[in-house]
Amino acid sequence: MSTIQVITKDVAPLVSADAVEALRPEAEKALSMLHDGSGAGNDFLGWVKLPCETPQSLLDDINATARSLRENCEVVVAIGIGGSYLGAKAVIEALGNSFAPYLNSGTPVLFAGQNIGEDYLYELIEYLQGKKFGIIVISKSGTTTEPAIAFRMLKELLEKQLGKAEASKRIVAITDAHRGALRQLATEEGYKTFVIADNVGGRFSVLTPVGLLPIAVAGYDIEQLIDGARLMQLEVANPSRDNIAMTYAMTRNALYRAGKKIEILVNYNPKLHYVAEWWKQLYGESEGKDHKGIFPAAVDNSTDLHSMGQWIQDGERSIFETVISVNSTVHALEIPYDDANLDGLNYIAAKRVDQVNKMAELGTRIAHVDGGVPNILITVPTINEHFLGELLYFFEAACGISGYMLGVNPFNQPGVEDYKRNMFALLAKPGYEKETEAINARLK
């Protein structure tokens, strides 16, 4: 049984337990649609059974490839955007040392292609000069602008350093099985490749080679990650009253229908910052359609209690909070006693730092609930690969259920294409001549 828990008592009195329970038939139907493929976007449901269907041979291949990259590279750059980088970044940041960039240990995994920042790319290239580095390039098509720019530039640098033949041994492509520019290039150049399945969308791809290879290169246990996801997959596959994915989906939809349009994901452990960034893409891209959807926001507490805390406590009552609470930290640190006590902290001397943090968390949750902010609490035993696997799959399953309950297709993203069309027109991309003419006329 999963040890992650979802506690919803603090959404009352705005939404009663009976009001949440009234949505169970909708949630059961949504869960059934995920498993029988009867809903919109059913060609992107490969993630649903993915953990239990991941073969050991694939994990062995990923681990062997990661080991080869670590042995031959001082640093590895993972190139991708959206789900092609956020999942790996979330897990690596959660498991890693907070000061890893300043430590000379392991094989750092850096990220590129998630923006079009000229200074970012310049500084990355400058950093890589003279270093033994490798590349993991992640793209179904190979033509997505942001990662394509980064890959072109880093491939050129690597080939200048090593020559094409040797450079090809340090490039791994994660791409379509048969189609696209990257698949063609990988075949021509002899890159090691892994496949992005057609039926798994980017934001649901963290448990595929897209996320698993960078995580393995960083030195973390992808088998434990998958084991946690497998446990959660089995736990939330059936419509029981203990199904925490259904509970979360039902509760957030009940709050949405009661007028709460913004969900703030809150953590009190800074290692979870990028888990929140991954969650924001997962829910924002899945639910924000047809002028519907809960807006996903996030804060890192207690840091943001000194910035966003005022707004959350006393601002417009259009929000609810979902708090991820980590029961146990990896390390232990006590606050020392000081004879002078000029800072007035002797009343908490000999207490663990995490004890103080937990009281900040509890005190804030009570204050926010009293201030009219409904609160969902998700408890996680500790931060390790297994529980991260549970948490990631839990959020994925709940997202699919919640999206169907909302009445949208959770697995497409038509709005993402709008900015691309405008960007291509402004850059005069071949094939966009009419769009270029039209947009230039608007700008006169």
PyMOL commands that set and color helices and strands:
alter all, ss='L'
color gray80, all
select helices_A, chain A and resi 9-11+17-21+24-36+42-44+50-53+56-72+83-95+100-102+118-128+145-162+164-168+181-189+202-204+209-217+222-235+244-257+270-287+303-306+309-314+346-348+353-370+385-406+416-426+433-443
alter helices_A, ss='H'
color red, helices_A
select strands_A, chain A and resi 5-7+75-79+109-112+133-138+171-175+192-195+262-267+295-300+319-326+375-380
alter strands_A, ss='S'
color yellow, strands_A
deselect
rebuild
show_as cartoon
